[in-house]
Amino acid sequence: MAEFDSVSKSLLSTHPQGFLTFLLGHSQVQLLDMLNPEQPAAKTQVMDSLLRVQIQGEEALVHCEFQTTDSTAVPMPRRMAGYMGRCIAEYGLPLFSYVIYLRPEAGRRDPGHYIQEHTGFEVVLRYKVIRLIALDGMAYLSSGNVGVLPFTPLMGRPQGMDVDAWLRQCVETTEELAVSRAVKHSVLAHMGMLSSLVCEESTVFSLISEEIMTEFPLLESLRKRALEQGHEEGLKQGREEGHEEGLEQGLEQGLRQSIQEALALRFDGDAAKALSGRLESIEAVEQLQALLRAAIQVAELAEFTRLLDEMTAE
């Protein structure tokens, strides 16, 4: 998906040193320039990222492709051969090429090479395949490397831990970093966007503050989509009942369910259940929408309870 490619490229340009250390396995690398990845061809091809770097005193290129799914129209080895050949022709520098698969199920069949075996015309081009799910997420989370932290929710998580609990740990660990506010917010914003590939969007935004969302337009857009999704589920339930009253009731019930899920994830499941009866007494869609926003954004359960008190007292 283009938006997740954009987030990954944004992260690379925001924290290039940390990301290069992650890719190359050592810190003896210096970024020299971020090159224009557009390549002229009969049909324009645009690489995700191309960086000119210095590795242990030697100038080289680092090329990254971010994939949410497998490349089917053109197999990934052929795509990479095209990208790599043009890089070699244009720059004549040592080339380090990577494909980074974001979704857990993607990249299993990528061999990491393009090979032509015609006798006398052999061609071999190799690149590295990184499937985030195959990496030890806890090791990278503990590293404090801001260039790779946003990807940790997509990595392998501790045994027995579900994706929501793992995201919570990733967010909490990031919040404890001894870095500037701007860096921390940048890491959390990129983490929030990327983690929506494996978590429900309502879960993501129960853990990301409103302040961060307003700083990053892509993140705010995703939050609005999460709210709209809850509304659509309610409308669908109403349509299945086949009448206008059912539409309204379905929308209300969908909103109540989303509110309880957000509260249970962010605070305490038993406390969320205890509020279910009071939520049933709220019938105005506008009020339920306001409560859903509060469930996602408030810092403490007491703040949500106060808002609910005000509504039920009216």
KAKALIN-V517043 format. One line per field, one symbol per residue. phi: phi as a letter, one per 30 degrees, with the letter a starting at -180 (. if undefined). burial: 1 if it has 9 or more other C-alpha atoms within 8 Angstrom, else 0. A space follows every 50 residues. Layout:
phi = ???
burial = ???
This chain:
phi = .dddddddddddddbdddddddddiacdbbdcacddddcdaebecbddab bcbbchicdacccbccbdbddcebeeededddddddddddcicebccbcc cddeddidcddiacbccdeibdbbbcbcccceddcdeddddddidddbed dddcddceeicddddddedddddddcddbdeddddddddddddddddbcd dddeddccddeddddbeddddddddddddddddddddddddiadddeddd ddddddddddddddddbaddddddcddddddccdedddddddddedcddb ddddddddeddddd
burial = 00011011101100111111110000001010010010100000001111 11111000111111111110000001111110110111000000111111 11110110000111000000010010101111100111011001111111 11111110000010011101101100000000111011111111111010 11111111100111010011011001100111111111100000011111 11111101111111101110110001010001000011101101111100 10110011001100
